[in-house]
Amino acid sequence: MNGLSASGWVFAGAGLGAVCRYWLGTLIANRSFPWSTLCVNLLGGLLIGIVASSMEADSPSRNFWMVGVLGGFTTFSAFSIELVSLFNSKAYGAAFSYFLATNVGAIGFCALGYWLRATFAR
């Protein structure tokens, strides 16, 4: 699969994944707790584990499912498989650093974004 056709499959998969996330979000919507996001992230982790373990690394359809569908559904699935891969490689220090940097960093950057918007938007 050449780059252009691979990009097209990723594009199509991402649209499908995003629509699935939207539908699941409308089915599970709850304002007291982010259940829909939790469900999307857990389901995405499960699905990327299944896809990654059942398809060859160079399989053309792997990009459709992993990068496209699951990337459009939740980027948490990509984080999950990368973290599991680091653990499987026995790169425990890198896995811990990646876990910490992703979670603390993302929350910190979110707070920074709120602060920047509140401080400089007039």
Secondary structure, DSSP 4 states (H G I P E B T S, - for coil): --HHHHHHHHHHHHHHHHHHHHHHHHHH--SSS-HHHHHHHHHHHHHHHHHHHHS-TT-HHHIIIIIIIHHHH-THHHHHHHHHHHHHTT-HHHHHHHHHHHHHHHHHHHHHHHHHHHHH--
